[in-house]
Amino acid sequence: MEVRAEETKSDKRLVAARVSKGLEKKRRRWLI
């Protein structure tokens, strides 16, 4: 269970990174 919790945390971090990158791309488009 502990290992699984760590995996979910890492997955959430990866998803957050992807979302942040997507927002940056959208912001750049809006700025341009």
N, CA, C and O atoms as a Tinker XYZ file with bonds, in Angstrom:
   128  protein
     1  N      0.847000   -1.204000    0.000000    73     2
     2  CA     0.000000    0.000000    0.000000    64     1     3
     3  C      0.882000    1.253000    0.000000    63     2     4     5
     4  O      0.605000    2.204000   -0.731000    81     3
     5  N      1.936000    1.258000    0.813000    73     3     6
     6  CA     2.805000    2.444000    0.870000    64     5     7
     7  C      3.434000    2.711000   -0.493000    63     6     8     9
     8  O      3.462000    3.847000   -0.967000    81     7
     9  N      3.942000    1.636000   -1.118000    73     7    10
    10  CA     4.576000    1.820000   -2.429000    64     9    11
    11  C      3.553000    2.347000   -3.428000    63    10    12    13
    12  O      3.858000    3.213000   -4.247000    81    11
    13  N      2.342000    1.817000   -3.351000    73    11    14
    14  CA     1.305000    2.250000   -4.290000    64    13    15
    15  C      1.018000    3.741000   -4.081000    63    14    16    17
    16  O      0.845000    4.481000   -5.050000    81    15
    17  N      0.968000    4.177000   -2.831000    73    15    18
    18  CA     0.704000    5.597000   -2.538000    64    17    19
    19  C      1.807000    6.444000   -3.170000    63    18    20    21
    20  O      1.527000    7.492000   -3.753000    81    19
    21  N      3.058000    5.997000   -3.060000    73    19    22
    22  CA     4.164000    6.762000   -3.651000    64    21    23
    23  C      3.986000    6.827000   -5.166000    63    22    24    25
    24  O      4.228000    7.868000   -5.777000    81    23
    25  N      3.568000    5.729000   -5.764000    73    23    26
    26  CA     3.373000    5.717000   -7.224000    64    25    27
    27  C      2.294000    6.724000   -7.619000    63    26    28    29
    28  O      2.455000    7.452000   -8.598000    81    27
    29  N      1.201000    6.770000   -6.867000    73    27    30
    30  CA     0.128000    7.700000   -7.196000    64    29    31
    31  C      0.649000    9.138000   -7.080000    63    30    32    33
    32  O      0.296000    9.994000   -7.891000    81    31
    33  N      1.485000    9.399000   -6.076000    73    31    34
    34  CA     2.032000   10.753000   -5.911000    64    33    35
    35  C      2.883000   11.100000   -7.130000    63    34    36    37
    36  O      2.762000   12.196000   -7.677000    81    35
    37  N      3.738000   10.179000   -7.558000    73    35    38
    38  CA     4.599000   10.450000   -8.724000    64    37    39
    39  C      3.720000   10.675000   -9.953000    63    38    40    41
    40  O      3.996000   11.566000  -10.756000    81    39
    41  N      2.664000    9.872000  -10.105000    73    39    42
    42  CA     1.765000   10.033000  -11.264000    64    41    43
    43  C      1.124000   11.419000  -11.213000    63    42    44    45
    44  O      1.036000   12.105000  -12.231000    81    43
    45  N      0.681000   11.822000  -10.035000    73    43    46
    46  CA     0.039000   13.148000   -9.912000    64    45    47
    47  C      1.044000   14.225000  -10.308000    63    46    48    49
    48  O      0.685000   15.193000  -10.980000    81    47
    49  N      2.304000   14.060000   -9.894000    73    47    50
    50  CA     3.325000   15.061000  -10.244000    64    49    51
    51  C      3.497000   15.102000  -11.753000    63    50    52    53
    52  O      3.587000   16.180000  -12.340000    81    51
    53  N      3.543000   13.930000  -12.387000    73    51    54
    54  CA     3.714000   13.895000  -13.851000    64    53    55
    55  C      2.524000   14.571000  -14.522000    63    54    56    57
    56  O      2.699000   15.355000  -15.455000    81    55
    57  N      1.326000   14.273000  -14.054000    73    55    58
    58  CA     0.121000   14.884000  -14.654000    64    57    59
    59  C      0.166000   16.395000  -14.463000    63    58    60    61
    60  O     -0.130000   17.150000  -15.389000    81    59
    61  N      0.536000   16.835000  -13.262000    73    59    62
    62  CA     0.609000   18.278000  -12.990000    64    61    63
    63  C      1.621000   18.923000  -13.932000    63    62    64    65
    64  O      1.378000   20.013000  -14.450000    81    63
    65  N      2.755000   18.259000  -14.157000    73    63    66
    66  CA     3.776000   18.813000  -15.059000    64    65    67
    67  C      3.199000   18.934000  -16.467000    63    66    68    69
    68  O      3.390000   19.948000  -17.139000    81    67
    69  N      2.495000   17.895000  -16.906000    73    67    70
    70  CA     1.904000   17.946000  -18.259000    64    69    71
    71  C      0.887000   19.080000  -18.345000    63    70    72    73
    72  O      0.868000   19.827000  -19.324000    81    71
    73  N      0.047000   19.209000  -17.330000    73    71    74
    74  CA    -0.969000   20.271000  -17.343000    64    73    75
    75  C     -0.297000   21.641000  -17.362000    63    74    76    77
    76  O     -0.706000   22.526000  -18.114000    81    75
    77  N      0.747000   21.818000  -16.527000    73    75    78
    78  CA     1.440000   23.117000  -16.485000    64    77    79
    79  C      2.021000   23.427000  -17.854000    63    78    80    81
    80  O      1.941000   24.567000  -18.312000    81    79
    81  N      2.608000   22.427000  -18.521000    73    79    82
    82  CA     3.167000   22.650000  -19.863000    64    81    83
    83  C      2.056000   23.045000  -20.828000    63    82    84    85
    84  O      2.231000   23.963000  -21.629000    81    83
    85  N      0.930000   22.372000  -20.759000    73    83    86
    86  CA    -0.191000   22.679000  -21.648000    64    85    87
    87  C     -0.674000   24.107000  -21.403000    63    86    88    89
    88  O     -0.971000   24.833000  -22.352000    81    87
    89  N     -0.756000   24.518000  -20.120000    73    87    90
    90  CA    -1.212000   25.882000  -19.820000    64    89    91
    91  C     -0.220000   26.887000  -20.381000    63    90    92    93
    92  O     -0.618000   27.915000  -20.928000    81    91
    93  N      1.071000   26.596000  -20.247000    73    91    94
    94  CA     2.087000   27.515000  -20.773000    64    93    95
    95  C      1.915000   27.678000  -22.276000    63    94    96    97
    96  O      1.984000   28.792000  -22.796000    81    95
    97  N      1.689000   26.567000  -22.974000    73    95    98
    98  CA     1.496000   26.648000  -24.438000    64    97    99
    99  C      0.268000   27.493000  -24.746000    63    98   100   101
   100  O      0.313000   28.335000  -25.642000    81    99
   101  N     -0.838000   27.284000  -24.016000    73    99   102
   102  CA    -2.066000   28.050000  -24.264000    64   101   103
   103  C     -1.805000   29.527000  -23.974000    63   102   104   105
   104  O     -2.236000   30.394000  -24.734000    81   103
   105  N     -1.100000   29.817000  -22.878000    73   103   106
   106  CA    -0.820000   31.219000  -22.526000    64   105   107
   107  C      0.005000   31.864000  -23.631000    63   106   108   109
   108  O     -0.259000   33.002000  -24.019000    81   107
   109  N      0.993000   31.151000  -24.136000    73   107   110
   110  CA     1.831000   31.708000  -25.206000    64   109   111
   111  C      0.960000   32.022000  -26.417000    63   110   112   113
   112  O      1.120000   33.067000  -27.048000    81   111
   113  N      0.046000   31.123000  -26.737000    73   111   114
   114  CA    -0.832000   31.349000  -27.896000    64   113   115
   115  C     -1.672000   32.593000  -27.656000    63   114   116   117
   116  O     -1.819000   33.429000  -28.548000    81   115
   117  N     -2.225000   32.718000  -26.448000    73   115   118
   118  CA    -3.066000   33.879000  -26.141000    64   117   119
   119  C     -2.238000   35.160000  -26.227000    63   118   120   121
   120  O     -2.704000   36.167000  -26.760000    81   119
   121  N     -1.002000   35.122000  -25.700000    73   119   122
   122  CA    -0.144000   36.319000  -25.742000    64   121   123
   123  C      0.125000   36.702000  -27.183000    63   122   124   125
   124  O      0.086000   37.882000  -27.531000    81   123
   125  N      0.403000   35.700000  -28.037000    73   123   126
   126  CA     0.693000   35.985000  -29.449000    64   125   127
   127  C     -0.623000   36.351000  -30.136000    63   126   128
   128  O     -0.636000   36.634000  -31.334000    81   127
